Amino acid sequence: MFIKHLIFMAKKSIHRPEYDVFAGLLRDVRTREALTQGQLAERLAIDQSMVSDAERAVRRLDIVQIRDWAQACGLSLEAFVQEFEQRLREMDHHQGWDRDGRRNPVVPNK
């Protein structure tokens, strides 16, 4: 019973810093292709508000939706995941990331 209770106490992924990096990557791959949220939504046959929600880390995406998003932006799922993993490695090694998973100038330690 105690272990079962602990499982439910785990922080949801959407509230973890890694999800902010993920949401930032969603936005970056879209803007890299010079797509508006509306244009991407049209390619995905979804509402523009769903694109906005995903990019703001309000809406979770499943693996099939992530694959569709990546392909609509000219990436394979594998390339998308590789870039996500690279950003996480850099986040782990540097403090130079903002909430959206974008690189900030690294401030030297004093």
N, C-alpha and C positions, 0 to 999 in steps of 0.2 A: 504494500500500500504506500509506504514512504517513497519508494523509487518511482512509482507511478505518479505521485504528487510532484516530485522533482522534475519530471519530464515536462509537465505542464507549466512549470515555473520558468522554463528556459525563455530567454528573450527571443521574440519573433525576429526573423531575419530582416524584415522591412525596417526594424528599429536599430539595426546594427550599422556601424560606419561603413562596412563593406557594401551595404545596399546603396548607400549614398554614392559610392564609387560606381556601382553598377548603373544607377540612374543617370549619373553624369556621362557615362559611356554611351548609354542609349541616345542621349541628346547629341553627343559629339559625332557619332556615326551618321546620324541624320543630317546634321549641319555640314559635315564633311562632303556629303553628296548634294549640298545646296538645296535640300528639301525643306519645305515648311512643314509644320505639324499637319496641316490640312492635306498636303500632297502625300505625305507618308500614310496618313489615315486612309486616303483614297486607295493607295496601293494595297493596303492591308484589309480593305473593306470593313473598316471600323470607324467609329466616331472620333473626331478630332480631340474631344475631351478625354478619351481613353489614352491617346498619345501623351497629352499634357499630364495626366495623372501618373502615367508610368515614368515620365521624365522628372517628375517632382517627388518620386518615391512614395506616392500615395496609393498606387495600384501595383499589385504584384503580377508578374508574368510567369507563365509556365514555360517549360522548355520548348514546346512547339511554337508558342508565341514569340519567344526569343529568336528561334530559328527563322521564323517568318520576317521579323523585324530586321535581322541581320541581312537576309537575302534581299529584302526590299531596299536596303541601303548599299547593296553591292558587295556584301561580305558573306563568307561562309560562316556557319555556326562555329566551326573550329577556329577561324581567324578571330571572331568576336571573343570567344572564350580565352584565346591566347592573349589578346589585348587586355581583357579583364584581369587575368592572372598577373600580367606584367604590371598593371596599375596597382594591384594589391601588394606585389613584392616591393614596389617603390614606396607605397604607403607605409609598409612595415619598416623600411629602412630610412625613411625621411619623414620629417614632420611638415614638409612643404606641400600639403594637399588641403584644399578647401572642402567644404561640406559636399560639394557636387563632384568631387573626384577629379578636379582640375588642379594642375600644378600651380602653386604660388611660388614666388621667389623665396628661396631658402634663406632664412635669417641666421647668420652665424651665432653660435653659442657665445655668451659673454662670460 
